[in-house]
Amino acid sequence: MRSGAFPVVVTAPHRVQWSMSTLRLPASLRRRVVRAVLARHVGRDVSALRGLPAHAVFPLRRDGLDPVPELAAARDRAPVTRLTTLLGTTIWLVSGYDEARAVLADATRFSNDMRPVLGTRARSDAESIGGLGMTDDPDHGRLRGLLTPEFTKHRLARLQTDIDLIVAEALDALTDLGEDGRAVDLVPHFGFAIPFRVICELLGLAVSERAEFHRIGAARFDLTQGGIGVFDAATESRTFLIDAVARQRHEPGNGLIGAVLASHGDEFTDVELGGLMDGVFLGGYETSASMLSMGVLVLAQHPALYSRLRTGSPSEVDAIIEELLRYLCPVQVAFPRFARTDLDLFGERVGRGDVVVVSLTGANRDPRARADAELFNPTGKRSHHLAFGHGLHRCVGAELARMELRTALVGLATRFPKLTIPAPDDVSFRELSVVHSIDALPAHLS
């Protein structure tokens, strides 16, 4: 990845009227077709975009676990900052807590619809984007209505037994890997292993499908090839889930795909539901993996709190989990918003069509909302963090994420109470990413 490059993640050309014969093409050919169609409709191959100038990417950089000083400096100067101009469009950064909440909750003056950016003809259907974060009402409400009943605390409670088993098996595997005092890399064997199995159980993917899905999922977040690699993997991931929906129409699974097909299958195409499930995968896999890995690093630096996960009350454990979410906030920026009209944004004149990006990390670390915002302190003043977003587009899977974090971290602390990170200063972090994470986290289990 080039230094200073901002990898622009672009979803597949959801505007295209896919036929099943197209979807059955070999993956490499499908990707070439996708890029060619984008080039025709948009006028350029947007999958090859490398991005913003180096001076404008500081919202996606960190110094270890902390946002880089440039973010705090921008927030101290003003809660809204003119970040840069790209292809004639001004991009604004919102980093203040109160201002971020206001923008995230404002679906009247701001749109999440990506279609104007992709340059495609307006059409009001879910197929056009295929994800909650990039649609407006009525498409957003129509799609979210499919998922909300499946993500209530009551409905998610049925997954707790599965999550308990998944965590126990992951901890068993760690025990085997850490025999004779060997260091174990917690990123693949704990951070990623648990959310991947949980998301497969949630979606109801057959065991025979999971190895291929795992390969695609790993490539989805590999930025070494810049926008092209991510674009290709996103296309392949989406197509995989479209195919899974098509199969489950005839042989329903016992997960989310099967449940949605049973209740609303006649109302949606395979492409619509496949895109929606791809959004569930994207939102629930990488973010939980990052939280688990970075959460262990933080707790290893606070052994008393790590022990409290094992011995504390449920309310104390919940306070630790919420503070980890606020402090780490792996999703660094929210989905971009587009100004519907010319408007005044906390003293800045924003033009119609301008892009407004909300820094979730900057807002969560705003000292105006909490005096000790730069510290990890579960006993401090509680504030409503923005790790899951806010307003209409708040993460629908927030409760599931909390269940995973609570079960996995409590299980780790209980099984390995003497866990240590031998070289915390040498931990390798991602240099530049929308979802901040750790590349490797060697640990001694006892």
Buried (B, 14 or more C-beta within 10 A) or exposed (E): BEEBBBBBBBBBBBBBEBEEEBBEEEEEEBBEBBBEBBBEBBEEBBBBBBBBEBEBBBBBBBEEBBBBEEBBEBBEEBBBBBBBBBEEEBBBBBBBBBBBBBBBBBBEBBBBBBBEBBEBEEEEBBBBBBBBBBBBEEBBEBBBEBBEEBBEEEBBEEBEEEBEEBBEEBBEBBBEBBEEEEBBBBBBBBBBBBBBBBBBBBBBBBEEBBEEBBEBBBBBBEBEBBBBBBBBBBBBBBBBBBBBBBBBBEEBBEBBBBBBBEEEBEEBBBBBBBBBBBBBBBBBBBBBBBBBBBBBBBBBEBEEBBBBBBEBEEEBBBBBBBBBBBBBBBBBBBBBBBBBEEBEBBEBEBEEBBBBBBBBBBBBBBEBBBEEBBEBBBEBEEBEBBBBBBBBBBBBBBBBBBBBBBBBBBBBBEBBBEBBBEEBEEBEBBBBBBBBBBEEBBBBBE
